[in-house]
Amino acid sequence: MLRALAVDDERPSLEELLYLLNADPRIGSVQGAGDATEALRRINRALESGPHGPEAVDVVFLDIHMPGLDGLDLARLLTGFARPPLIVFVTAHEDFAVQAFDLKAVDYVLKPVRKERLAEAVRRAAELRGTTARFPVHEPDPDQLPVELGGVTRFVAVDDITHVEAHGDYARLHTGRGSHLVRIPLSTLEERWRSRGFVRIHRRHLVALRHIGELRLDAGTVSVRVGTEELQVSRRHARELRDLLMRRPTS
């Protein structure tokens, strides 16, 4: 049985969340907090009382946009705790999913909250809580990237990504089965995935070397074929790309 804490500054949203959580048979007890500061005080008391204490908290259902200390700020603080509770974000804003999972969130539920979707988040938390004797820290999988689509979180395998296209503060991930827009800059993905064989070929494009089928030179213009797409290579990146492809292992 999970001991939960629901945090939302909007009273109607908090009451609805408390109602839905209380109705779930996997929730043993649930408290409510009207802001992140109050939630932090309760979590501190819970940790002081120990995992079997009367105020213990296994999982926090946390809104993001709140006055003062917001949900992301609170989650960042909790990552520094020795035994933090699990975090499930419950928010009306879909733009923070990547940040949420970087902060080791168990799930990311969009408002308006559907009973079935919240039940899935509770199931995930219950499974994680049940597999360890203490408050576990859920490490994000470096081989996958969470993307939010229609209120459902899906995970895209990094190895399936052929190339990435910049869209301001966003990036569009291209795979052989479609594309997904995530709120993360191309420069961040370039740094994170350099060791996984991704290389910048243009200010707008990051490409997985293993998915490059052809390198073309036509009247001084360099391009690569990635799947069915042909992408231009800027002059400043052309030589480095050629060298990397020449050194690429062949099967």
C-alpha positions, 0 to 999 in steps of 0.5 A, spaced: 500 500 500 502 506 497 503 512 502 502 518 497 502 526 497 498 530 492 501 537 491 497 542 487 496 550 488 489 550 485 484 547 490 479 544 485 485 540 482 488 538 488 481 535 491 480 531 484 486 528 485 485 526 492 479 523 490 482 519 485 487 517 489 483 515 495 479 511 490 485 507 488 486 500 492 493 501 491 493 507 495 493 506 503 493 513 505 494 520 501 495 527 504 494 534 500 499 540 500 497 546 497 504 548 495 511 545 494 514 549 500 508 545 504 510 539 501 517 539 502 516 540 510 511 534 510 517 530 506 522 532 511 518 530 517 516 523 513 524 522 512 525 524 519 520 519 522 523 513 517 520 509 512 515 506 517 513 512 521 506 515 521 508 520 516 512 516 511 511 518 504 512 513 498 510 517 492 509 524 491 503 526 485 506 533 483 504 539 479 509 543 476 506 550 475 505 553 482 507 560 485 514 560 489 517 554 489 515 550 483 514 542 482 521 542 478 524 546 483 522 541 488 523 535 484 531 537 484 531 538 491 529 531 492 534 528 488 539 530 493 536 526 499 538 520 501 532 516 500 527 521 496 520 518 495 518 517 488 515 522 483 509 523 479 508 529 475 501 531 474 500 537 470 497 541 464 503 543 461 506 537 456 512 541 455 516 539 461 516 531 460 524 531 458 526 535 464 521 531 468 524 524 466 531 527 467 529 528 474 527 521 475 520 522 475 516 515 475 511 518 470 508 524 467 500 525 467 497 531 463 491 534 466 485 534 465 486 527 469 483 521 467 482 515 472 485 510 467 491 514 466 492 516 473 491 508 475 497 507 470 501 512 474 499 508 480 501 502 478 508 504 475 509 507 482 507 501 486 511 496 482 517 500 483 516 501 491 514 493 491 521 491 488 525 495 493 525 495 501 527 502 501 525 508 497 528 507 490 531 512 485 528 511 478 534 512 474 532 514 467 534 509 461 540 512 457 538 508 451 531 511 451 528 518 450 521 519 453 516 523 448 509 525 450 503 524 445 496 525 446 497 524 454 501 518 453 508 517 454 512 513 449 519 511 449 523 512 443 530 508 443 536 512 441 538 507 436 532 508 432 533 515 431 536 516 424 537 524 425 534 530 429 532 537 426 532 543 430 526 547 432 528 553 436 528 550 443 525 544 441 528 538 437 524 533 432 527 526 433 526 522 426 526 515 426 524 510 421 516 510 423 515 517 424 518 523 428 517 526 435 517 533 437 521 534 444 522 540 448 530 540 448 535 544 444 539 540 439 546 542 442 544 539 448 542 532 444 549 533 441 553 533 447 549 527 450 549 523 444 556 524 441 559 518 444 553 514 441 555 516 434 551 522 433 555 528 429 553 535 427 552 536 420 549 542 419 546 548 424 539 544 424 541 537 423 544 532 428 545 525 424 547 518 427 553 515 423 550 508 423 544 511 419 548 514 413 547 510 407 551 515 402 555 521 402 554 525 396 559 530 393 555 535 387 558 541 384 562 543 391 555 541 395 556 535 400 550 531 402 548 525 406 542 520 405 539 518 411 533 513 410 529 516 404 531 523 406 537 527 403 540 532 408 545 538 406 552 538 410 555 545 411 562 546 409 565 547 416 562 540 418 564 536 411 571 534 412 570 532 419 564 528 417 568 525 411 573 523 416 568 519 421 565 515 415 572 513 413 573 510 420 567 507 421 567 500 422 564 496 416 560 489 417 
